[in-house]
């Protein structure tokens, strides 16, 4: 029997030499194969510098990752007090029928005054045109102008004068089972008129506190805790030429925001009871690199930029839009 003695140092040296000669690690092979001491020292310096740079970059990435929040905790919590939103009401009839007749009569009289010496003026339509005279429109009840209403050139003053007034539209208003316009209450209801060429004269109802003139806050929800309206659409005043349906359009939005009726709202038909519930979601910004974001526009760094350009003259009267997403 032949006994072979294990040469540990020789085998380890051979294994290490084989690994160094076949490895793809940059610089290691050059260090072992270089015969000149200066060249070997150069490759050792390059290898150590590269290794140090790699370790520094890895430590920087790991530290950057650990400095930011890694877990997002979502918890639903009922707010103690919620700011009561505003309610905008628009009658689907843009202009009252009686006012529309008066408006066309005034327009016709102004046109007659502008043509002296002509007692009888016949309204004629030029060829290849897409409009009709007021007399032709009023005589044809089947004409639908709901899609061409904007081309009639009605101004905001006309809408404010000829639209449905708040005192005619709102018959009864209660908040927390109390009269909106009564005395001896801790709140009052402010009505703001908003004119829209598409929706006519709209009315925004905002519940304010008497002592601070700020938005009213509530703690409990329910049909008896909110605002309750009884509306009269004045069906006899509907102008069928531009009103394709009957009812009102309702939009709930935060107080201080402009009602964007084109992008939201619901339609309430006559003879129906509509209940609208609101749920608010509060988002808090995380710390870290996202900390440059601000909760409100008043805290935004852009205010300093606007002041430097002397464009901050209207910052105190800002109106924000609000978009409803289903």
C-alpha positions in Angstrom: 0.0 0.0 0.0 1.3 3.4 -1.1 0.7 6.3 1.3 0.6 9.8 -0.2 1.4 12.7 2.0 -1.1 15.6 1.8 0.7 18.8 0.8 -1.7 21.4 2.0 0.3 24.5 1.3 1.3 23.4 -2.2 -2.3 22.5 -3.1 -3.7 25.8 -1.8 -1.0 27.7 -3.7 -1.8 25.8 -6.9 -5.6 26.4 -6.4 -5.1 30.1 -5.8 -2.8 30.4 -8.8 -5.3 28.7 -11.0 -8.1 31.0 -9.8 -6.0 34.2 -10.2 -5.0 33.2 -13.8 -8.6 32.5 -14.8 -10.6 35.1 -12.9 -12.3 38.0 -14.6 -11.8 40.4 -11.7 -10.1 43.4 -13.1 -6.5 43.9 -12.1 -5.9 40.7 -10.1 -4.4 38.7 -13.0 -2.2 41.6 -13.9 -0.9 41.8 -10.4 0.2 38.1 -10.3 1.5 37.9 -13.9 3.5 41.1 -13.8 7.2 40.5 -13.3 8.3 44.1 -13.0 7.8 45.5 -9.5 6.7 48.9 -10.7 4.1 47.4 -13.0 2.9 45.2 -10.2 2.6 48.1 -7.8 0.7 50.1 -10.4 -1.9 47.4 -10.8 -2.2 47.0 -7.1 -2.9 50.7 -6.8 -5.5 50.6 -9.5 -7.2 47.6 -8.0 -7.4 49.1 -4.5 -8.6 52.4 -5.9 -11.4 50.7 -7.9 -12.3 48.5 -4.9 -12.5 51.6 -2.6 -14.7 53.5 -5.1 -17.1 50.5 -5.5 -17.4 50.2 -1.7 -18.0 53.9 -1.3 -20.7 53.9 -4.0 -22.5 50.9 -2.5 -22.4 52.5 1.0 -23.9 55.7 -0.5 -26.7 53.8 -2.1 -27.5 51.8 1.0 -27.4 54.9 3.2 -29.7 56.8 0.7 -32.2 53.9 0.8 -32.1 53.7 4.6 -32.7 57.4 5.0 -36.1 57.3 3.3 -39.3 55.7 4.8 -39.7 52.1 3.6 -43.1 51.2 5.0 -46.3 53.1 4.4 -48.9 52.6 7.1 -52.5 53.3 6.1 -55.0 53.8 8.9 -58.6 55.0 8.6 -59.5 57.4 11.3 -62.7 59.4 11.7 -61.9 63.1 11.9 -63.1 65.0 15.0 -64.5 67.8 12.9 -65.0 68.1 9.1 -65.4 71.3 7.3 -68.9 71.4 5.7 -68.7 71.7 1.9 -70.4 74.2 -0.3 -73.4 73.3 -2.5 -74.0 74.8 -5.9 -77.5 74.6 -7.5 -78.2 75.4 -11.1 -81.6 75.3 -12.8 -81.5 73.4 -16.1 -83.4 76.2 -17.7 -80.9 78.9 -18.5 -83.2 81.8 -19.2 -86.8 82.3 -18.1 -89.3 82.3 -21.0 -90.9 85.7 -20.1 -87.5 87.3 -19.9 -86.5 85.7 -23.2 -89.5 87.3 -25.0 -88.6 90.6 -23.4 -85.0 90.3 -24.5 -85.9 89.5 -28.1 -88.4 92.4 -28.1 -85.7 94.8 -27.0 -83.3 93.5 -29.6 -85.9 93.9 -32.3 -86.8 97.4 -31.2 -83.1 98.4 -31.2 -82.8 97.1 -34.7 -85.9 99.0 -35.9 -84.6 102.2 -34.3 -81.4 101.7 -36.2 -83.3 101.8 -39.6 -85.1 105.2 -39.8 -87.7 105.7 -42.5 -88.7 102.1 -42.7 -92.0 101.3 -41.1 -92.3 97.7 -42.1 -89.1 95.6 -41.7 -89.2 92.1 -42.9 -86.6 89.7 -41.3 -84.8 87.9 -44.1 -82.2 85.2 -43.9 -79.2 85.4 -46.1 -78.4 82.4 -48.2 -76.0 79.7 -47.0 -76.4 80.8 -43.3 -77.1 78.6 -40.2 -79.1 81.1 -38.1 -82.7 82.3 -38.0 -84.4 85.4 -36.9 -86.0 85.7 -33.4 -89.5 85.5 -34.9 -88.8 82.3 -36.8 -87.3 80.7 -33.7 -90.3 81.6 -31.5 -92.8 80.4 -34.1 -91.3 77.0 -34.4 -91.6 75.1 -31.1 -89.8 72.0 -32.5 -86.5 73.9 -32.8 -83.8 72.7 -30.4 -81.1 75.3 -29.5 -79.6 73.4 -26.6 -76.5 72.7 -28.6 -76.2 76.1 -30.3 -77.1 78.2 -27.2 -73.6 79.7 -26.9 -73.8 81.3 -30.4 -76.7 83.6 -29.4 -74.3 86.0 -27.6 -75.9 86.2 -24.2 -73.8 88.0 -21.6 -73.3 87.5 -17.9 -75.5 90.5 -17.2 -78.3 88.9 -19.2 -77.9 85.6 -17.3 -78.0 87.5 -14.0 -81.1 89.4 -14.9 -83.0 86.8 -16.9 -82.0 83.6 -15.0 -83.8 82.0 -12.0 -83.1 83.9 -8.9 -82.2 82.3 -5.6 -85.3 83.5 -3.8 -87.5 81.9 -6.5 -85.5 78.7 -6.7 -85.0 77.9 -3.0 -88.3 77.6 -1.2 -87.0 76.2 2.1 -83.5 75.7 3.5 -82.5 74.1 6.8 -79.2 73.2 8.3 -79.1 70.8 11.3 -82.9 71.0 11.3 -82.7 74.8 11.8 -83.8 77.6 9.4 -80.8 78.7 7.2 -81.9 82.3 7.4 -83.3 82.4 10.9 -82.1 84.4 13.9 -80.4 83.1 17.1 -78.3 80.6 15.3 -74.5 79.9 15.5 -74.3 79.9 11.7 -75.5 81.7 8.6 -75.8 80.6 5.0 -74.1 82.7 2.4 -75.4 82.6 -1.2 -73.1 83.5 -4.0 -74.3 83.9 -7.6 -72.2 82.2 -10.3 -72.9 82.8 -14.0 -72.1 80.2 -16.6 -72.9 80.4 -20.3 -73.8 76.7 -20.3 -75.7 76.4 -17.0 -77.0 79.9 -16.6 -77.3 81.5 -13.2 -76.1 79.2 -10.5 -76.2 79.7 -6.7 -73.5 78.5 -4.3 -74.6 78.0 -0.7 -71.8 78.1 2.0 -72.5 77.6 5.7 -70.4 80.0 7.8 -69.9 80.5 11.5 -71.3 83.7 13.0 -68.4 84.5 15.2 -65.4 83.8 12.9 -66.9 84.0 9.5 -65.2 80.7 8.6 -66.6 77.5 7.2 -68.9 75.6 9.5 -67.5 72.3 10.9 -69.6 69.2 11.7 -68.8 66.0 13.6 -71.7 63.8 12.7 -73.3 63.0 9.4 -76.8 62.1 8.3 -79.7 63.6 6.6 -80.7 65.6 9.6 -77.2 67.0 10.3 -76.6 68.5 6.8 -78.2 71.1 4.7 -81.7 70.3 3.3 -83.3 72.2 0.4 -86.7 72.4 -1.1 -86.5 73.7 -4.7 -89.0 75.1 -7.2 -87.8 74.8 -10.8 -90.6 77.0 -12.1 -91.7 74.7 -14.8 -94.0 77.3 -16.4 -90.9 79.5 -17.0 -89.0 76.9 -19.0 -88.0 77.9 -22.5 -88.3 74.7 -24.6 -86.0 75.9 -27.3 -82.9 75.6 -25.1 -84.1 73.3 -22.2 -84.1 69.7 -23.2 -84.9 68.4 -19.7 -86.4 69.6 -16.4 -84.7 69.7 -13.0 -81.6 71.1 -11.3 -77.9 70.3 -11.3 -76.2 69.9 -7.9 -72.5 70.0 -7.2 -70.9 69.5 -3.8 -67.4 71.0 -3.6 -65.1 72.4 -0.8 -65.7 75.9 0.3 -63.5 78.5 -1.5 -63.3 76.5 -4.7 -64.9 77.4 -8.0 -67.7 75.0 -9.0 -66.7 73.2 -12.2 -70.1 72.1 -13.3 -68.8 70.8 -16.7 -66.9 68.0 -14.9 -69.2 66.9 -12.2 -72.5 67.2 -10.4 -75.8 65.3 -10.5 -79.2 66.1 -12.0 -82.2 66.0 -9.7 -85.5 65.6 -11.5 -88.8 67.1 -10.2 -90.8 65.2 -7.7 -87.8 63.3 -6.4 -85.8 63.3 -3.2 -82.0 63.2 -3.6 -79.5 62.5 -0.8 -75.8 63.3 -1.3 -73.2 62.0 1.1 -69.6 63.2 1.1 -66.5 61.3 2.3 -63.2 63.2 2.7 -59.7 61.6 2.4 -56.8 63.3 4.1 -53.3 62.7 2.7 -50.2 63.6 4.6 -46.9 64.1 2.9 -44.0 61.8 3.9 -40.7 63.2 5.1 -37.5 62.8 3.0 -36.9 64.1 -0.5 -40.6 64.5 -1.0 -40.6 67.2 1.8 -40.2 69.9 -0.8 -43.9 69.5 -1.6 -46.3 71.7 0.4 -49.7 71.2 1.8 -51.2 74.4 0.3 -50.3 76.8 -2.4 -49.7 79.6 0.1 -46.8 77.6 1.5 -45.3 76.9 -2.0 -41.9 78.3 -3.0 -43.5 79.7 -6.1 -44.9 82.5 -4.0 -41.4 83.9 -3.6 -40.9 83.6 -7.3 -44.1 85.5 -8.0 -43.2 88.2 -5.5 -39.8 88.7 -7.1 -41.5 89.2 -10.5 -44.1 91.5 -9.0 -46.9 89.1 -9.9 -48.2 88.5 -6.4 -51.0 91.2 -6.6 -53.8 88.6 -6.8 -52.5 85.9 -4.4 -55.0 86.9 -1.7 -58.0 86.4 -4.1 -57.2 83.0 -5.5 -60.0 80.7 -6.7 -59.2 77.0 -7.0 -61.1 74.7 -9.2 -62.4 71.3 -8.0 -62.8 68.2 -10.1 -65.2 65.5 -9.1 -64.1 61.9 -9.8 -66.4 59.0 -9.6 
